[in-house]
C-alpha cells in the first residue's frame, strides 16, 4: 500500500520544487494535476523511485474536462504529455471525474461519448472517481460502461471519502459496496457542505479515524492519496500530522520512525518553502 499526497499549485511554486520537498519528507507517492504539464520535463527528471498518479483536468479548476467538445486542443496537449512521460513519471494511473455537461449545456450522451473517446487516447490505466451529483446507480452504471468501452485500460475506482459524504451517502456502506473496484482513495477533511481539501480535524465533518479502521479491516491494497491543500505554511504541520495519522492506522510498522523524522523536519521544510516563495516573488 502506498500513502501519498497531492502536489499541486502552492502560491505559484512549480511542481518540480514541491516534489523535491515531498521526497525529502519521505513521501513515496504523489498525485499531480494539470499544473504538471508546464513543468513535466523537470518533474520527470526528478522522480527517481517516487510513484505518481495524474488527476485529469476539472471543469471547475481548469475550465474544461475530457468531455468538453470545444477543448480538443487542450485535451490532446494533456494526452501527448502523459503518453510521452508516463514511464519517467512512474505513472500508475490517470484519474477522471464523470462528465458534467450541465456546466456547458451539452447533452449527457454526447459528453460521455466524447469523454470516452479521449480517455482511449491515453496509454495509462484509467480510474473513475466518485463525485457529488452522480448518485449511486448512475455512477455504478458508468463503471460498467467504462469497463465495456475501455476493457483492460479501465483499472477501477478512486473512492473519494468527502465526495461520498457530501453526496449524502453512508460513507462506510458505499465504501464496502465499491470495495471490489477500488484501486485508490482520496482522503481529506471537509465541512458538512463543502469539499475543502483540508488537513484532518480542520473541517470537522469527515470521520477519518473510523474510516481508517474500516479501510484497514477491509484488507484492500490500494493507493491512499491525501488530496489536501494546506492553504498556507501555517498549516504544514497539520498536513504532516494527517499523513502520519494515515500511516499510524495503515502502516503501523513504519509509523513511529517516520513520525520522529517528519515532525523534526517541519521547521526545515517551512524554511525551504519560505525561501522558494521569496524567490518566486522576485
C-alpha positions in Angstrom: 0.0 0.0 0.0 1.3 3.4 -1.0 0.4 6.6 1.0 0.9 9.8 -0.8 0.0 13.5 -1.2 -1.3 15.7 -3.9 1.4 18.0 -5.4 -0.4 21.0 -6.9 -0.3 24.8 -7.1 1.0 26.3 -3.9 1.5 30.1 -4.2 2.9 29.7 -7.7 5.6 27.2 -6.7 6.4 24.8 -9.6 5.5 21.1 -9.1 9.2 20.1 -9.5 10.2 22.1 -6.5 7.2 20.8 -4.4 8.1 17.3 -5.5 11.6 17.7 -4.1 10.2 18.8 -0.7 7.8 15.8 -0.7 10.7 13.5 -1.4 12.8 15.0 1.4 9.8 14.2 3.7 10.0 10.5 2.6 6.7 10.5 0.6 6.7 7.6 -1.8 3.7 8.6 -4.0 2.4 11.9 -5.3 -0.6 12.8 -7.4 -0.3 15.6 -9.9 -2.8 17.7 -11.8 -2.7 19.9 -14.8 -0.1 22.2 -13.2 2.3 19.4 -14.0 2.2 19.9 -17.8 4.2 23.1 -18.0 6.9 21.6 -15.7 6.7 18.0 -16.8 10.2 17.6 -18.2 11.8 18.9 -14.9 9.5 16.8 -12.8 10.2 13.6 -14.8 13.9 14.2 -14.3 13.5 14.3 -10.5 11.1 11.4 -10.0 13.6 8.7 -9.1 11.6 5.8 -7.4 8.7 8.0 -6.5 5.4 6.7 -7.9 2.7 9.0 -9.3 -0.8 9.4 -10.4 -2.4 12.2 -12.5 -5.7 13.9 -12.0 -7.1 14.8 -15.4 -8.5 18.4 -15.8 -11.5 19.5 -13.9 -14.1 22.0 -15.3 -14.2 24.0 -12.0 -10.4 24.4 -11.8 -9.1 24.2 -15.3 -12.1 25.4 -17.4 -12.6 22.1 -19.2 -12.5 18.3 -18.8 -12.2 15.5 -21.2 -15.8 15.7 -22.2 -15.7 19.3 -23.5 -16.1 19.3 -27.3 -14.5 22.7 -27.8 -11.3 22.0 -25.9 -9.9 19.3 -28.2 -6.5 21.1 -28.5 -6.1 21.4 -24.7 -7.2 17.8 -24.2 -4.7 16.5 -26.8 -1.9 18.5 -25.1 -2.6 16.6 -21.9 -2.8 13.3 -23.7 0.5 13.8 -25.5 2.3 14.9 -22.4 1.1 11.9 -20.3 1.8 9.3 -23.0 5.3 10.7 -23.6 6.3 10.9 -20.0 4.3 8.1 -18.4 7.4 5.9 -17.8 9.8 8.5 -16.3 6.9 9.8 -14.1 6.3 6.2 -12.9 2.7 6.9 -13.7 0.2 4.4 -12.1 -3.0 6.0 -13.4 -4.9 8.9 -14.9 -7.9 9.7 -12.8 -11.1 11.2 -14.3 -14.3 12.6 -12.9 -17.6 11.8 -14.7 -18.6 14.4 -17.2 -20.5 17.5 -16.0 -22.4 18.5 -19.2 -24.6 20.9 -17.3 -21.7 23.3 -17.0 -21.5 23.8 -20.8 -25.1 22.9 -21.8 -24.1 19.7 -23.6 -26.2 16.6 -23.9 -25.1 13.9 -21.5 -24.9 11.2 -24.2 -22.7 13.4 -26.4 -20.5 14.3 -23.4 -19.9 10.7 -22.4 -19.2 9.6 -25.9 -16.5 12.4 -26.4 -15.1 11.7 -22.9 -14.6 8.0 -23.6 -13.1 8.8 -27.0 -10.5 11.0 -25.3 -9.8 8.5 -22.5 -9.0 5.9 -25.1 -6.2 8.1 -26.4 -4.3 7.7 -23.1 -1.7 4.9 -22.8 -2.1 4.6 -19.0 -4.7 2.9 -16.7 -7.8 4.9 -16.1 -9.5 5.4 -12.7 -13.0 6.8 -12.2 -13.6 9.0 -9.2 -17.0 9.2 -7.4 -18.3 12.8 -7.3 -21.1 14.9 -5.9 -24.2 15.0 -8.1 -23.6 11.5 -9.5 -25.9 9.2 -7.5 -25.1 5.6 -6.7 -27.0 3.9 -9.5 -25.8 6.3 -12.2 -22.2 6.0 -11.0 -22.4 2.2 -10.9 -23.8 2.2 -14.5 -20.8 4.4 -15.5 -18.4 1.9 -14.1 -20.0 -0.8 -16.2 -19.9 1.5 -19.3 -16.2 2.3 -18.9 -15.3 -1.4 -18.3 -17.2 -2.2 -21.5 -15.6 0.6 -23.6 -12.1 0.6 -22.2 -11.6 -3.0 -21.4 -8.3 -3.7 -19.5 -7.4 0.0 -19.7 -10.1 0.7 -17.1 -8.3 -0.1 -13.8 -11.1 0.7 -11.4 -12.4 3.3 -9.0 -10.9 6.1 -6.9 -13.1 6.4 -3.8 -13.2 10.0 -2.5 -14.5 9.9 1.1 -15.6 13.5 1.3 -17.4 13.3 -2.0 -19.4 10.4 -0.7 -20.2 12.2 2.5 -21.3 15.4 0.6 -23.4 13.3 -1.8 -25.4 12.3 1.3 -24.3 8.6 1.1 -23.4 6.4 4.1 -19.6 6.6 3.6 -19.0 3.2 5.1 -21.6 1.2 3.3 -20.8 2.9 0.0 -17.1 2.1 0.5 -17.9 -1.5 1.1 -20.1 -1.7 -2.0 -17.4 -0.2 -4.2 -14.5 -2.1 -2.5 -14.1 -4.7 -5.3 -13.4 -1.9 -7.7 -11.3 0.5 -5.5 -7.7 0.9 -6.5 -7.1 4.4 -5.0 -8.6 6.6 -2.2 -8.8 10.3 -1.8 -8.9 11.5 1.8 -9.1 14.9 3.3 -11.4 16.8 5.7 -14.4 18.8 4.7 -17.3 20.7 6.2 -20.9 19.5 6.2 -21.5 21.4 2.9 -18.1 22.0 1.1 -15.3 19.8 -0.2 -12.5 22.0 1.3 -9.5 19.6 1.0 -8.3 20.4 4.5 -6.0 18.5 6.8 -7.8 16.2 9.1 -9.6 17.9 12.0 -9.8 21.3 10.3 -13.2 20.8 8.6 -14.6 18.5 11.2 -17.1 16.6 9.1 -15.2 13.6 7.7 -14.9 10.7 10.2 -11.3 9.9 9.4 -10.4 7.6 12.3 -13.5 5.4 11.9 -12.9 5.3 8.2 -9.2 4.3 8.5 -10.3 1.5 10.8 -12.8 0.3 8.2 -10.2 0.6 5.4 -7.6 -1.4 7.5 -10.2 -4.1 8.2 -11.1 -4.4 4.6 -7.7 -5.7 3.5 -7.8 -3.6 0.4 -4.3 -3.0 -1.1 -5.0 0.5 -2.6 -3.1 3.8 -3.1 -4.2 6.2 -0.4 -3.7 9.8 -1.5 -4.2 12.8 0.8 -5.9 15.3 -1.5 -5.1 18.1 0.9 -4.4 21.8 0.1 -2.7 23.2 3.3 -3.6 26.7 2.3 -0.6 28.3 3.9 2.7 27.4 5.6 1.0 27.7 8.9 -0.9 24.5 8.2 2.1 22.5 7.1 2.3 20.7 10.4 -1.4 19.7 10.1 -0.7 18.3 6.7 2.2 16.2 8.0 0.1 15.1 11.0 -2.6 14.0 8.6 -0.1 11.9 6.7 1.2 10.4 9.9 -2.4 9.6 11.1 -3.0 7.5 7.9 0.3 5.8 8.3 -0.5 5.0 12.0 -3.6 3.0 11.0 -2.4 1.5 7.7 1.4 1.1 8.2 2.0 0.9 11.9 5.4 -0.7 11.5 6.7 2.4 9.8 4.7 5.0 11.8 7.0 5.7 14.8 10.2 6.0 12.8 8.5 8.2 10.2 6.9 10.4 12.9 10.2 11.2 14.6 11.8 12.1 11.2 8.9 14.1 9.8 8.0 16.3 12.8 11.7 17.0 13.3 11.8 18.3 9.7 8.8 20.7 9.9 10.9 23.8 10.6 13.4 22.9 7.8 10.6 22.3 5.3 8.9 25.6 6.3 12.2 27.4 5.8 12.7 25.8 2.4 9.2 26.7 1.3 9.6 30.3 2.5 12.8 30.6 0.6 11.2 29.3 -2.6 8.2 31.7 -2.1 10.6 34.6 -1.7 12.4 33.7 -4.9 9.1 33.4 -6.8 8.2 37.0 -5.7 11.4 38.5 -7.0 
